[in-house]
Amino acid sequence: MMKHFVFAVAGIAVAAAVGAVGLKTTHAGDMPIADMHCHLNPESSPEDLLSWMDAAGVKWCATGVLGFKFGARKTRLKFAEVMGDRYIPFGGQSDLNAIYVTSQDVSEQNDAENPKFKKIFSLLKKDFEEGRIRGIGELFLNISTNKKVKMRRKADINSPAMKALFVLSNEHNGVITFHTEWDSDTVEQIDDLMSANPSARMILAHCGSNTGPEDVKPLFEKYPNFFCDLSARSVPKISAKAIVQRPEKKVFGPDGIVPGWKDLIEKMPDRFLVGSDVYDGAKYAKAIKVIRKGFLGNLSPETAEKIAYKNAIKFFELQ
């Protein structure tokens, strides 16, 4: 109870500050944030998520429903009803994830004729047509080193199922977001998919999880509709111990931005979005604090504003 009270009081202060200046700010500590990789946790409530967002000065939240069970659409619709235009809904994450998890057969995830896939595809199409979703994802494709054994797999990004989802999203001016590790064949598959759908908009979740700036720069240069969210590339989503063991996963932290990444972000600020990728109140507060202090606070003011919220406003035509 006390934790929620503190969040609520802090949220009133931040909301008042943001409301007083509209969306014009010059300081990373108080500029509004569009969290482009939050998660709807079926075990929490939309009221909980809104309280965390308010306390942290987050104006919008985007992505799908956490998990790997069928039927998550109901959770998404419930959150959307309560959160209104502060939620940017993405469909299909949990349901599409469940195709593999329930079968442990990656060929079923790749198959556009799989009855389970066709049912999910039909609902996604309906939701696009009715304005209930703005995109599809986060789709788990190449996660061969995931710590959860039942989640590990390497699906074909250029499979019939993924092609169908890509086309569907593009037809409705949507966005599709992929979670993938950065193997050479994975890069080739992304390149093939983007080449076949050059107008389609894609967000690479976590900017590829284990990439360096030199890995993603060629795709930025080749495809104007290719973007990165920078979630899960810092504490608290990645523990300090894990970053020591796998330093390539870090893009920024409380101490600042990895130099090569900072150079690319400043050169191509229109291609990056921020995200928390956490789903409890304490970690959410810490994640946004690190984003403000360690990341946005170490960028030029113009770049910081773009990545904090202006790119998202343009991307999703937010109000």
Secondary structure, 3 states (H helix, E strand, C coil): CHHHHHHHHHHHHHHHHHHHHCCCCCCCCCCCEEECCCCECCCCCHHHHHHHHHHHCEEEEEECECCCCCCCHHHHHHHHHHHHHHEEEEEEHHHHHHHHHHHCCHHHHHCCCCHHHHHHHHHHHHHHHCCCCCEEEEEEEECCCCCCHHHCCECCCCCHHHHHHHHHHHHCCCEEEEEECCCHHHHHHHHHHHHHCCCCEEEEHHHHCCCCHHHHHHHHHHCCCEEEECCCCCCCCCCHHHHHHCHHHCCEECCEECHHHHHHHHHCHHHEECCCCCCCHHHHHHHHHHHHHHHHHHCCHHHHHHHHHHHHHHHHCCC
